[in-house]
Amino acid sequence: MADATGTPTTNYSFKTLDGTDTAGYTSINSVITSIDTQLQDKAAKANMIVLYQGAAAPSGWTNVDAAVVAAGGPASGTGYIWIRKN
């Protein structure tokens, strides 16, 4: 079986199947998306702060880069920001 070529999931970029797969891709994609969401829910706890590669905080997170650095934390560096889970 070739690598999946469908849309990646939101949190962990699991590859889903595309519409040309005859193995019930809709049901399989629902399971893949559910796993992605559940992993994110278990891995990310409220108020945890992590270093994120990107210019803006993703949905459900707040950019706290300036506050972390002002409090004496390490500078995030080019292309990274500190974010806090809402």
C-alpha positions as CSV (number, residue, x, y, z in Angstrom):
1,M,0.0,0.0,0.0
2,A,1.3,3.4,-0.9
3,D,1.6,6.3,1.6
4,A,-1.7,8.1,2.3
5,T,-2.1,11.2,0.2
6,G,-5.2,12.8,1.8
7,T,-5.4,15.9,4.0
8,P,-3.1,15.9,7.0
9,T,-4.8,16.1,10.4
10,T,-4.7,19.4,12.4
11,N,-2.4,18.6,15.3
12,Y,0.0,15.9,14.4
13,S,-0.3,15.9,10.6
14,F,-1.3,12.3,10.3
15,K,-1.8,11.6,6.6
16,T,-5.4,10.6,5.8
17,L,-6.6,8.6,2.8
18,D,-8.0,10.3,-0.3
19,G,-11.3,9.7,-2.0
20,T,-9.9,7.2,-4.5
21,D,-9.2,4.6,-1.9
22,T,-11.9,1.9,-1.9
23,A,-11.3,0.7,1.7
24,G,-13.8,2.9,3.3
25,Y,-11.7,6.0,3.5
26,T,-14.4,8.1,5.2
27,S,-14.5,5.8,8.3
28,I,-10.8,5.4,8.4
29,N,-10.2,9.2,8.1
30,S,-12.7,9.7,11.0
31,V,-10.6,7.4,13.2
32,I,-7.3,9.1,12.2
33,T,-8.8,12.5,13.0
34,S,-10.2,11.3,16.3
35,I,-6.7,9.9,17.3
36,D,-5.2,13.3,16.3
37,T,-7.6,15.2,18.5
38,Q,-7.4,12.9,21.5
39,L,-3.6,13.0,21.4
40,Q,-3.6,16.8,21.4
41,D,-6.1,16.9,24.3
42,K,-3.9,14.5,26.4
43,A,-0.6,16.1,25.5
44,A,-1.5,19.8,25.9
45,K,-2.7,20.8,29.4
46,A,-4.2,24.2,30.3
47,N,-1.6,26.9,31.0
48,M,1.4,24.8,29.8
49,I,4.0,26.9,28.0
50,V,5.9,25.5,25.0
51,L,8.2,26.8,22.4
52,Y,6.4,26.9,19.0
53,Q,7.8,27.2,15.5
54,G,5.7,29.8,13.8
55,A,4.9,33.5,13.8
56,A,1.4,33.3,15.4
57,A,-0.1,31.1,18.1
58,P,-2.4,28.3,16.7
59,S,-6.0,28.1,17.8
60,G,-6.5,27.4,21.5
61,W,-3.1,28.9,22.4
62,T,-2.0,32.4,23.3
63,N,1.3,34.1,22.4
64,V,3.2,34.7,25.6
65,D,6.6,35.3,24.1
66,A,7.2,38.8,25.4
67,A,6.0,37.8,28.9
68,V,8.3,34.8,29.1
69,V,11.3,36.8,28.0
70,A,10.5,39.7,30.3
71,A,10.2,37.3,33.2
72,G,13.8,36.1,32.6
73,G,13.0,33.2,30.3
74,P,15.2,32.3,27.3
75,A,14.7,34.3,24.1
76,S,12.6,32.3,21.6
77,G,14.8,32.9,18.6
78,T,14.1,33.6,15.0
79,G,11.0,31.8,13.7
80,Y,9.9,30.7,17.2
81,I,7.5,32.0,19.9
82,W,6.5,30.9,23.4
83,I,2.8,30.0,23.5
84,R,0.5,29.0,26.4
85,K,-2.4,26.6,26.1
86,N,-5.7,28.3,26.9
